[in-house]
Amino acid sequence: MTQNPLFATYARADLKFVRGEGAWLTTEDNRRFLDFAAGVAVNSLGHTHPHLTATLKDQADKLWHVSNLYENPLQQKLAERLCAATFADKVFFTNSGAESMECVIKTARRYHYANGQPDRYEILTFDGAFHGRTIATIAAGGQEKYLEGFGPKAPGFTMLAKPDIELVKAAMSDKVAGILLEPLQGEGGIREIDPSFLKALRALCDETGTLLLLDEVQTGVGRTGKLFAHEWAGITPDVMGVAKGIGGGFPFGACLATEKVAEAMIAGTHGSTYGGNALAMAVGNAVLDVVLEDGFLEKVRSNGLNLKQKLAALADTYPDQIETIRGEGLMLGIKCKNAPTELLAKAREHGFLAVPAGDNVLRLLPPLTIGQEEIEFAISALNAALADLQDAQTAS
Ligand SMILES: *Cc1c(COP(=O)(O)O)cnc(C)c1O
């Protein structure tokens, strides 16, 4: 049989990894790569982090899954810790980012329903957003390439052209349940949102009884140098979706909400068979053990700054290739003059992995545990890749 039995939904690079350690991956044929894709911001503590591996093995010997028919002390513990560290009072555990965002959307709508406003279901979103691949979250993301061919777009989502408070005010009505956005757009191309816009949104939401809904699936759990990216703007959301880095590679997510909003989600309104299973919760608690350690986030910030400065120097050296460097903490983007596909391919030849994103951006999402060695390697690999690219262009 020569045919590939997998759905052809991914254009996969021809690399077969068999081992990972920290920020490094090794292929079947023993080639080593520095992993600044980190499973698309998932391997927050790198590969095979000793504390995560030990925790998962230990939990595997005790209990894997019992469903949500019973009390779950590990869920309780992780929820308590998440609430203690954030704005939230209540948590619902899911298995992925899209499911977390589904829960965010459902919770927002149900809150208004419970408050006697069943027609208040519309969600305002922003151009360049990405919220997942379910029927509701592709409607929320609003990108034609993800909507095409999947039937009618789920109603109740209105996309605004840019993060501009006047546009938002003009779109407000008694149907608007919530305003949904990523505090720093990931898939859209590391597009920054002005903290003053988030502050203005918060104020507008407070004035109008609208809910501020944040998608921190990619930005959360230390990625930007704060536990959650909205902390940079000094505001809090009403409901927030989290996934990716919170599991460090074990697939799970969460929807966090204030008590007032979560109250509407009474028994029977929502559920998940796997959500919050023992293996996921054990790992989630272990991720928090590390991320909440004294000095951990400070180190993410200083490494992020250091990496960003070195990238800015590369941008100065290769003005024909790089337009600008953007992002926060260890969620950085190289905005290229052209599609970043070639730069990514060249970087791979020099043992370096990253992720393309929208708006001609090459995304760098390293494990949050990287140090000086990884930063130096990344810069020299990118430098070599950019030189290759430059040479190829001058030759042609
Ligand atoms: C990845 C991502 C999602 C979707 O997460 P999945 O786990 O792939 O379902 C949603 N929102 C944002 C901002 C993301 O980066």
The ligand as an SDF file (V2000), in Angstrom:
LIG
                    3D

 15 15  0  0  0  0  0  0  0  0999 V2000
   -4.5250   27.2740   18.5940 C   0  0  0  0  0  0  0  0  0  0  0  0
   -5.5500   28.2750   18.9110 C   0  0  0  0  0  0  0  0  0  0  0  0
   -6.9040   27.9160   19.0480 C   0  0  0  0  0  0  0  0  0  0  0  0
   -7.4190   26.5320   18.7660 C   0  0  0  0  0  0  0  0  0  0  0  0
   -6.8300   25.5650   19.5890 O   0  0  0  0  0  0  0  0  0  0  0  0
   -6.9500   24.0160   19.2140 P   0  0  0  0  0  0  0  0  0  0  0  0
   -6.3400   23.3180   20.3880 O   0  0  0  0  0  0  0  0  0  0  0  0
   -6.2060   23.8080   17.9390 O   0  0  0  0  0  0  0  0  0  0  0  0
   -8.3920   23.7050   19.0560 O   0  0  0  0  0  0  0  0  0  0  0  0
   -7.8000   28.9060   19.4040 C   0  0  0  0  0  0  0  0  0  0  0  0
   -7.3950   30.1680   19.6200 N   0  0  0  0  0  0  0  0  0  0  0  0
   -6.1080   30.5440   19.5030 C   0  0  0  0  0  0  0  0  0  0  0  0
   -5.7160   31.9640   19.7790 C   0  0  0  0  0  0  0  0  0  0  0  0
   -5.1440   29.6100   19.1260 C   0  0  0  0  0  0  0  0  0  0  0  0
   -3.8740   30.0010   18.9840 O   0  0  0  0  0  0  0  0  0  0  0  0
  1  2  1  0
  2  3  1  0
  2 14  2  0
  3  4  1  0
  3 10  2  0
  4  5  1  0
  5  6  1  0
  6  7  2  0
  6  8  1  0
  6  9  1  0
 10 11  1  0
 11 12  2  0
 12 13  1  0
 12 14  1  0
 14 15  1  0
M  END
$$$$
